Amino acid sequence: MATEVERVVREIIQILHDSQKGFAEIGHGMKDERLKLFFLEESQIRANFRGELENELHRMGVHDVKESGTAAGTIHRVWGELKMKLGGNDHTLLETAEQGEDEAKKVYTDALEQELPMPIKEILVMQQEHIMESHDIVRTFRDSTKAA
């Protein structure tokens, strides 16, 4: 059980690592200052979420928590960077961000289907609520920046 819980928490930590880096990189590429601020703040929130889960792993006796992210997350960020370098506008970057948020939503949903101890489950439920709200904000921004 403990190893399965550890696996689930590590998977969430990886997606949070990916989204933290992705939000920061996309934020720096945004032209709209509101969007830039939102993305940079969201990057910090993901770092805080990661810290909460790392603390839970430490309480479980897991002390080696590496933050490598996922291969898919790295590819997704490289794709986003390429879009920025090719002159991607805010709408294009928001599409990239929404795709990343879709992946985060899926990982949280899958994790919450597992048998998890109450402190971890409570943390994941609260974090998932924020991830869902963030996804909706990104989608709303994306829709409001569509090219005419």
Residue frames as qw, qx, qy, qz and C-alpha x, y, z in Angstrom:
[[0.000, 0.886, 0.464, 0.000, 0.00, 0.00, 0.00],
 [0.298, -0.808, 0.077, 0.503, 2.70, 2.50, 0.99],
 [0.389, -0.186, 0.574, 0.696, 4.60, 1.94, -2.26],
 [0.208, 0.591, 0.675, 0.390, 1.41, 2.47, -4.30],
 [0.142, -0.931, -0.271, 0.198, 0.69, 5.69, -2.39],
 [0.396, -0.590, 0.314, 0.629, 4.26, 6.80, -2.99],
 [0.383, 0.175, 0.674, 0.606, 3.93, 6.04, -6.73],
 [0.084, 0.801, 0.562, 0.189, 0.70, 8.05, -6.99],
 [0.255, -0.902, -0.075, 0.340, 2.14, 11.02, -5.08],
 [0.449, -0.367, 0.462, 0.671, 5.34, 10.97, -7.14],
 [0.328, 0.445, 0.663, 0.505, 3.27, 11.02, -10.34],
 [0.048, -0.931, -0.360, -0.018, 1.41, 14.11, -9.10],
 [0.410, -0.734, 0.173, 0.514, 4.71, 15.74, -8.09],
 [0.471, -0.013, 0.580, 0.665, 6.03, 15.13, -11.62],
 [0.188, 0.689, 0.567, 0.411, 3.00, 16.75, -13.28],
 [0.241, -0.935, -0.179, 0.186, 3.26, 19.67, -10.85],
 [0.497, -0.456, 0.356, 0.646, 6.94, 20.04, -11.76],
 [0.365, 0.314, 0.624, 0.615, 5.97, 20.08, -15.45],
 [0.013, 0.842, 0.482, 0.240, 3.18, 22.59, -14.95],
 [0.386, -0.812, -0.035, 0.436, 5.29, 24.84, -12.71],
 [0.421, -0.284, 0.460, 0.728, 7.97, 25.09, -15.38],
 [0.247, 0.467, 0.681, 0.507, 5.43, 25.34, -18.19],
 [0.098, -0.908, -0.406, 0.035, 3.49, 28.15, -16.52],
 [0.378, -0.714, 0.139, 0.572, 6.70, 30.09, -15.86],
 [0.387, -0.074, 0.587, 0.707, 7.95, 29.70, -19.44],
 [0.131, 0.636, 0.645, 0.404, 4.60, 30.58, -21.00],
 [0.227, -0.884, -0.301, 0.275, 4.19, 33.49, -18.58],
 [0.367, -0.545, 0.277, 0.701, 7.48, 34.97, -19.72],
 [0.268, 0.124, 0.678, 0.673, 6.32, 34.66, -23.33],
 [0.087, 0.756, 0.648, -0.034, 2.99, 36.42, -22.81],
 [0.221, 0.378, 0.150, 0.886, 2.51, 39.88, -24.26],
 [0.437, -0.686, -0.278, -0.512, -0.58, 40.68, -22.15],
 [0.053, 0.456, -0.620, 0.636, 0.58, 41.74, -18.68],
 [0.730, -0.257, 0.250, -0.582, -2.53, 40.24, -16.99],
 [0.964, 0.135, -0.207, -0.099, -1.78, 36.88, -18.54],
 [0.494, 0.488, -0.568, 0.442, 1.90, 37.14, -17.68],
 [0.275, -0.437, 0.533, -0.670, 1.03, 37.81, -14.02],
 [0.886, -0.107, 0.092, -0.441, -1.52, 34.98, -13.91],
 [0.899, 0.264, -0.342, 0.071, 0.93, 32.46, -15.33],
 [0.329, 0.478, -0.601, 0.550, 3.80, 33.47, -13.07],
 [0.500, -0.359, 0.441, -0.653, 1.55, 33.32, -9.99],
 [0.948, 0.021, -0.044, -0.315, 0.21, 29.95, -11.09],
 [0.680, 0.410, -0.549, 0.261, 3.77, 28.67, -11.45],
 [0.030, -0.425, 0.632, -0.647, 4.40, 29.57, -7.80],
 [0.764, -0.178, 0.228, -0.577, 1.16, 27.87, -6.71],
 [0.928, 0.193, -0.307, -0.081, 2.27, 24.65, -8.43],
 [0.404, 0.434, -0.644, 0.483, 5.61, 24.85, -6.58],
 [0.386, -0.336, 0.503, -0.697, 3.69, 25.19, -3.31],
 [0.913, -0.005, -0.025, -0.408, 1.47, 22.21, -4.19],
 [0.765, 0.340, -0.518, 0.172, 4.58, 20.17, -4.92],
 [0.084, 0.447, -0.635, 0.625, 6.06, 21.14, -1.57],
 [0.689, -0.246, 0.287, -0.618, 2.92, 20.01, 0.26],
 [0.966, 0.110, -0.145, -0.182, 3.13, 16.58, -1.35],
 [0.562, 0.450, -0.580, 0.380, 6.87, 16.27, -0.83],
 [0.264, -0.438, 0.554, -0.656, 6.25, 16.95, 2.88],
 [0.881, -0.099, 0.138, -0.442, 3.72, 14.11, 2.93],
 [0.868, 0.301, -0.383, 0.099, 6.26, 11.75, 1.37],
 [0.209, 0.503, -0.620, 0.565, 8.79, 12.82, 4.00],
 [0.587, -0.328, 0.405, -0.620, 6.23, 12.02, 6.73],
 [0.969, 0.086, -0.038, -0.229, 5.88, 8.56, 5.14],
 [0.730, -0.463, 0.426, 0.267, 9.65, 8.09, 5.46],
 [0.724, 0.489, 0.276, 0.401, 10.50, 8.81, 1.79],
 [0.323, -0.778, 0.061, 0.535, 13.45, 11.17, 1.78],
 [0.310, -0.202, 0.578, 0.727, 14.69, 10.97, -1.80],
 [0.430, 0.726, 0.496, -0.207, 12.13, 13.01, -3.74],
 [0.341, -0.131, 0.458, 0.810, 13.61, 13.88, -7.12],
 [0.375, 0.706, 0.305, -0.517, 11.80, 16.46, -9.22],
 [0.345, -0.155, 0.670, 0.639, 12.38, 15.43, -12.80],
 [0.523, 0.418, -0.045, -0.741, 8.99, 15.94, -14.39],
 [0.802, 0.231, 0.549, -0.048, 7.77, 13.70, -17.18],
 [0.401, -0.045, 0.609, 0.683, 9.10, 13.07, -20.67],
 [0.165, 0.680, 0.637, 0.322, 5.75, 14.18, -22.09],
 [0.194, -0.919, -0.215, 0.267, 5.94, 17.38, -20.05],
 [0.402, -0.496, 0.374, 0.673, 9.42, 18.12, -21.37],
 [0.310, 0.271, 0.690, 0.596, 8.25, 17.59, -24.95],
 [0.004, 0.838, 0.540, 0.075, 5.21, 19.79, -24.30],
 [0.280, -0.841, -0.001, 0.464, 7.42, 22.61, -22.93],
 [0.396, -0.232, 0.539, 0.706, 9.85, 22.34, -25.85],
 [0.209, 0.543, 0.692, 0.427, 6.87, 22.58, -28.22],
 [0.130, -0.919, -0.344, 0.142, 5.65, 25.67, -26.35],
 [0.380, -0.638, 0.244, 0.624, 9.13, 27.23, -26.53],
 [0.367, 0.106, 0.655, 0.652, 9.23, 26.58, -30.27],
 [0.090, 0.778, 0.587, 0.205, 5.86, 28.27, -30.70],
 [0.247, -0.887, -0.095, 0.380, 7.18, 31.32, -28.79],
 [0.409, -0.415, 0.454, 0.674, 10.32, 31.48, -30.92],
 [0.257, 0.306, 0.710, 0.581, 8.25, 31.25, -34.09],
 [0.120, -0.140, -0.063, -0.981, 6.24, 34.25, -32.97],
 [0.284, -0.467, -0.835, -0.067, 3.37, 32.48, -31.27],
 [0.222, -0.514, 0.009, -0.828, 0.81, 34.94, -29.97],
 [0.342, -0.236, 0.632, -0.654, -0.93, 34.78, -26.59],
 [0.846, 0.088, 0.015, -0.526, -3.75, 32.66, -28.07],
 [0.765, 0.334, -0.551, 0.012, -1.29, 30.03, -29.30],
 [0.178, 0.342, -0.749, 0.539, 0.47, 29.96, -25.92],
 [0.566, -0.136, 0.411, -0.702, -2.88, 29.66, -24.13],
 [0.890, 0.163, -0.268, -0.331, -3.75, 26.65, -26.30],
 [0.564, 0.335, -0.695, 0.294, -0.47, 25.05, -25.25],
 [0.151, -0.277, 0.634, -0.706, -1.19, 25.83, -21.58],
 [0.765, -0.051, 0.129, -0.629, -4.67, 24.36, -21.80],
 [0.831, 0.218, -0.504, -0.088, -3.26, 21.12, -23.20],
 [0.314, 0.296, -0.733, 0.525, -0.93, 20.91, -20.20],
 [0.417, -0.171, 0.450, -0.771, -3.82, 21.59, -17.84],
 [0.858, 0.052, -0.241, -0.451, -5.82, 18.79, -19.49],
 [0.677, 0.212, -0.671, 0.215, -2.99, 16.41, -18.62],
 [0.001, 0.246, -0.638, 0.730, -2.85, 17.68, -15.03],
 [0.675, -0.109, 0.128, -0.719, -6.60, 17.17, -14.65],
 [0.867, 0.115, -0.441, -0.202, -6.27, 13.59, -15.89],
 [0.473, 0.250, -0.719, 0.444, -3.41, 12.75, -13.51],
 [0.253, -0.197, 0.519, -0.793, -5.36, 14.14, -10.52],
 [0.797, -0.019, -0.076, -0.598, -8.52, 12.27, -11.52],
 [0.796, 0.169, -0.581, 0.025, -6.59, 9.01, -11.87],
 [0.237, 0.277, -0.695, 0.619, -4.82, 9.57, -8.54],
 [0.428, -0.166, 0.389, -0.799, -8.05, 10.22, -6.67],
 [0.855, 0.011, -0.310, -0.414, -9.45, 6.90, -7.91],
 [0.583, 0.212, -0.721, 0.307, -6.76, 5.14, -5.84],
 [0.688, -0.635, -0.344, 0.072, -6.92, 4.12, -2.18],
 [0.364, 0.508, -0.297, 0.722, -5.06, 6.95, -0.44],
 [0.377, -0.391, -0.611, 0.577, -4.64, 7.88, 3.22],
 [0.016, -0.875, -0.479, 0.072, -6.84, 10.77, 4.32],
 [0.223, -0.756, 0.080, 0.611, -4.23, 13.56, 4.61],
 [0.257, -0.173, 0.637, 0.706, -3.00, 12.90, 1.06],
 [0.142, 0.543, 0.774, 0.294, -6.50, 12.50, -0.35],
 [0.076, -0.875, -0.357, 0.317, -7.60, 15.80, 1.26],
 [0.234, -0.595, 0.315, 0.702, -4.58, 17.62, -0.19],
 [0.230, 0.059, 0.760, 0.605, -5.19, 16.18, -3.66],
 [0.097, 0.715, 0.690, 0.062, -8.89, 17.10, -3.59],
 [0.100, -0.872, -0.125, 0.462, -8.07, 20.72, -2.68],
 [0.242, -0.442, 0.524, 0.686, -5.31, 20.89, -5.28],
 [0.258, 0.310, 0.817, 0.411, -7.55, 19.33, -7.92],
 [0.094, 0.846, 0.491, -0.184, -10.21, 21.99, -7.30],
 [0.117, -0.786, 0.192, 0.576, -7.59, 24.66, -7.98],
 [0.294, -0.152, 0.750, 0.573, -6.32, 22.84, -11.10],
 [0.238, 0.578, 0.760, 0.177, -9.89, 22.69, -12.46],
 [0.021, 0.915, 0.239, -0.324, -10.42, 26.40, -11.81],
 [0.241, -0.609, 0.445, 0.611, -7.07, 27.23, -13.38],
 [0.341, 0.155, 0.806, 0.459, -7.94, 25.16, -16.45],
 [0.183, 0.778, 0.601, 0.023, -11.21, 27.06, -16.84],
 [0.102, -0.874, 0.041, 0.474, -9.42, 30.40, -16.50],
 [0.303, -0.345, 0.645, 0.611, -6.86, 29.41, -19.13],
 [0.294, 0.412, 0.802, 0.319, -9.67, 28.24, -21.45],
 [0.084, 0.893, 0.396, -0.196, -11.58, 31.52, -20.94],
 [0.177, -0.738, 0.308, 0.574, -8.44, 33.54, -21.68],
 [0.348, -0.054, 0.778, 0.519, -7.82, 31.37, -24.75],
 [0.250, 0.633, 0.715, 0.157, -11.35, 31.89, -26.03],
 [0.002, -0.927, -0.203, 0.315, -11.15, 35.66, -25.45],
 [0.192, -0.671, 0.446, 0.560, -7.94, 35.93, -27.48],
 [0.668, 0.321, 0.632, 0.225, -9.14, 34.06, -30.57],
 [0.143, -0.206, 0.397, 0.883, -8.11, 35.71, -33.79],
 [0.499, 0.492, 0.290, -0.652, -11.03, 37.30, -35.59]]
